[in-house]
């Protein structure tokens, strides 16, 4: 069985701790900020700027973890730990594809 895009227990815990309204705001913020993070990651990869690459991957990992997007978080963590030198373009493609899976799942949870 495939791993769920969003861990429902993690998302429910976020709602319980932060409140449903604030959780919705966090989702909206993530959906606004993640595309520029992905762009920054891709740009850092193309430019060969290792520190910017690591920071972007770290930010994506942390934000994805907040919502229980464990697949996205794991891919970002791998990029962060591998670093620029060990990363191939296919890994960035996989990260972007997983983000594309996360978006509708998060929107569905946000909208109840």
N, C-alpha and C positions, 0 to 999 in steps of 0.2 A: 504494500500500500504506500502511495506517495505521501511525503510529509506535507502537512497543510501549509499554505502560504503564510498564514498568520496563526500563531499559537493562541487559541481562544482564551485559554486560562491566563496568559500573560496580559492580553488585552483587557480582560475582565478585571484583573488586579489593578491595572492602570486606571480604569474607570472607577473602581472602588476607592482607590487612594486619592486620585486627583479630582474625582467627580466627573460625571458624564459630560457636562458642558466644557470643562477644561480639556478633557480627553479629545473632544471634537476639535477644539482649537489647536491642540497639539498635532492632530492628524492634518488639519489644514495647513499648518505651518510646515510640517514635513513635506507635504505634497508641493508646496511652493518652493521650498529650499533644496529638496533633493535633486531636481534637474540641474540647477547650477553647480551642485556638488559633483554630479556625474560629469558635467562639462569641465569643471576644474580638474577632476581626476584624469580625464582624457587629455586635456591640455598639458598637464604636468607630465604625463606619459610621453606625449609628442615632443615636449621641450626638454625632456630628460632632467626635470627638477625633482630630485628624490624626496626632499623634505615636503614640498607641496603635495606630492603624490601620497606620501604617508599620512599627512594631515587630512587630506580629503577622504582617503580610505577609512581612517579612524573615525571621522565625523559620521560618515555613512553607517559604519558598524554600530556606533553608539546609538544613533537615532533609530536604526532598524531594530535594535535590541529592545528599545523602549516599547515598541508596539508588538513585539513577539514575531517579527518578521525574521525568523531564525535562519532561513536559507539565504536571504539577502545579507544578514549580519555575518554569516559564515564566509560568504564570498568576499565581502569587504575586509573581514579579518585576515583572510588568506592574502589578499593584496597588501594589506598593511604589514603583515609579518614577512612576506616574501620580499617586499620592496620593489623598487622600480627595475633594478637590474635583472631580477628573476621573473618578471611578469611579461606575459605575451599578450598581444592584442585580443586573442580569443577569450582571455580571462575577463577583460573589460566588456566584451560582447556578452558574456554569460551574466555578468553583474547587471548590465542594462536590461537584459531579457528578464532576469528575476525581478528587477524593479518594476518592469511592465506588468508582471503577474501580481505584484504587491499592490499596485495602485487600485485596481477595482476591488480587491479584497478589503483594503483599508476603507475605501469609500463605503462599501456595504456595511462594515462594522460601525463606521461613523454615523451612518444614516439609520442605523438600527434595523 
